Amino acid sequence: MIKILFFALLRDKIGKSSIEIDREEISVKEIKTYISEEYNIPSCMSMLTSINEDYATDEDIVKKGDTVALIPPVGGG
């Protein structure tokens, strides 16, 4: 299983703080596409992502047992 964590507005839109997907490996881009389509959140395609607390690119591969965080932009001034 791969655990995906959601924060702030993304957590509110999905209604959960995390989900798990049953895959051996998957790219970050594929995860973002899945979330975008499954939960109708196209903005997640531009969010920062981390794998096991290290920033990741869309091309990075997530493996079974990893934890992915989708990090929405934060506003402020």
Buried (B, 14 or more C-beta within 10 A) or exposed (E): EBBBBBBEBBBEBBEEEBBEBEBEEBBBBBBBBBBBEEBEBEEBEEBEBBBEEEEBEEEBEBEEEBBBBBBBEEEEE
